[in-house]
């Protein structure tokens, strides 16, 4: 059982670090989103993401573990290094949508694996948290999907392309 517990803690720690990285990414996306409705959706998802990080930190504590500062710092450093580039690059709307959509699906995959690992380790509380987070990540992915036309229009506008 020690091995499965160690594997579970590793997955929880990775999920926590991932959420910290996503928080930095969302900060950049919010700063560069000119559409108020989309910015509001990103703000709403940032609050969810903060809650996801807290839930993973609580799961680590239940297993007498704490977030890996090295893993977390690496993710945050990468996101912070990317932020200046995000502020000056073109096609912010299109890239934000693409990056956000890909990130939501990466998170879904990570939490699917975490839920199953937690179930096998007998940690139903973490499994349930992962399933609830998956639902919120899918909701955000669907929000992006529902706005592809808007992202395309915003991208064209940014490029100065007449429609």
N, C-alpha and C positions, 0 to 999 in steps of 0.2 A: 504493500500500500504506500510505502514511502515514495516509491518512484512515481506513482500516478499523482500523488500530492505535489511532488516537486514539479511535475509537468503542468499540473493545474496552476500552480503559483506562477510559473513562467508565462503561461497564457494570460493570466490575469494581469501580470506586470506589463506584458506587451500591449494589452488592451488599454491599460492606464496610460502608458507612454504614447500610444497612438492618439488617444483623446487629447493629450496635452499638445501634440503636434497639430491636430485638427483645430484646436482652439486658436493657435497662432495663424493657421491658414485662413480660418474664418475672419479673424481680425483684418487680414489683408484684403479679403474678398469684400468685406463690409466697407472698408475705406475706398475701394475702387468701384463700387456699384452705384451707378447714378439713378437707377430706377427705384423709387421709394418703396414700392410693393415688394420687389425682390430683396431690397436691403432689410425690410421688415422680416421677411422669411428667414434671412440669414441670421438676424438678431435672435429670432425665436429659436432657431436651431443651435445658436451658440449657448443659449440658456440650457437647452437639452444636453448639449455636449458637456457643459460644466457639471451637470447632474450625473452624466455617464462616468466622468472621471471620478467624482466623489464615490459613486457606487463601486467602482473598481478598487479604489483605495480602501473602502470599507471591507471589501472581499479579501484584500490582502491582509488587513488587520485580523480578520477572522482566522486566517491561517498563520498568524504570528509572523507576518512578513510586512515589508514596507516597499514603496516604489523604488525601483532601481534609479538612483540619481544619474548614473552614467547613461542608461538607456533614455531617460527622460531628457537629460541635458543635450544629448546628441540630436534628438528629434526637435527640440526647441531651437537649438542652434541652426539646424538646417532650415527650419521655417523662418527664422529671423533673417538668415542670409538671403532667402528668397524674397522677402518682403520688399526691399528696395527695387528689385527687378520688377516685381508685380506692379509697383507704383508707376514705372516709366514705360513698361512694355505696351505695345499696341494690342488691340482686340481684347481688352479687359473683359468685356461681357462674355465673349465666346470662350476665352480661356478659363475664366472663372466657372462657367457652366460645365465645360469639359472636365476640368480638374475636380470640381465638386461632385459631379456625377461619378467619376472614377473612384473618388475617395469614399463616397457613400457605399459603393459596392465592395470596396476593400474592407470597410468596417463591417458590413453584413457578413462577409466571408469569415473575418476574424471572430466575430461573435457566434456564428454558427459552430465553428470549431470549439470555441470556449464553452458553449452550452453543452455540447456533447461530451467534452472532456469532464466538465463539472458533473454531469449526470453519472458518468462512469466512476467518478471519484466519490459519489454520494453527497455532493454539495448541491442540494436542490435550490438553495437560496441564490447561489451564483448562477446556476442554470436558468432560473426564472428571471433574474436581472438581465442576463444576456438575451433571453427571448424578448423581453420588453424593450430592450435597446434596439434589437433587430427591427422591431415594428416601427420605432421612431426613425431609424435610418432608412427604411423602405419608404416611409412617408416623405422624407426629404428628397429621396431619389425621384419619387413620383412628382413632387413639386417642380423639380428641375425638368422632368419629362414634359410636364404640362406647359412649360414656358419656352420650349425650343424655338418657336417662331419669334417670340420676343427677343431671345438671345441673338438669333440670326439678324433681326432688324437692328438691334443695338450695335452689333458688330459691324454691320454695313454702314450705319450712321457714323460710328467711330472712324471708319476708313474713308468717310466722305463719299461713299458710293450712293448714287441716286437709285431709288427704288421705283 
